[in-house]
Amino acid sequence: MLIQVVKFIANMALVVGAAMIIYAGYIYVMAVYAGDNTSKANEAIKDAALGIVIVIFSYAIQRIVTQAFLS
């Protein structure tokens, strides 16, 4: 039960991270016309990528710890 909840939360976090990268890409593309949001878009892409990496590593650590205790 707990494993399924953690898996669901990790999947939702990955979806949100992917959506944030898409949104930041949109801001970056639209910044060509406005010219003032490029740094904001770059920062958003970096933050979203960092969030995805953190989610992946935390899920991997959770799986390792769970397997070590349950086996």
C-alpha positions, 0 to 999 in steps of 0.5 A, a space after each residue: 500500500 505505501 509503495 503504491 502511494 509513493 509510486 503515485 506521488 513520484 509519477 505525479 511529480 514527474 508529470 508536473 516537472 514535465 509540464 513545467 519544462 513545457 511551460 518554461 519552453 513556451 515562455 522561452 519561445 515567446 521571449 523572442 518577441 518580448 525579450 525580457 523573459 529569457 532569464 526567467 525561462 532559463 531559471 524555470 527550466 533549470 528548476 524543473 530539471 532539478 526537481 525531476 532529478 530529485 524525484 528520480 533519486 528519491 524514488 530510487 533511494 526509497 526502492 532500495 531501502 524498501 527492498 532491503 527491509 522487506 527482503 
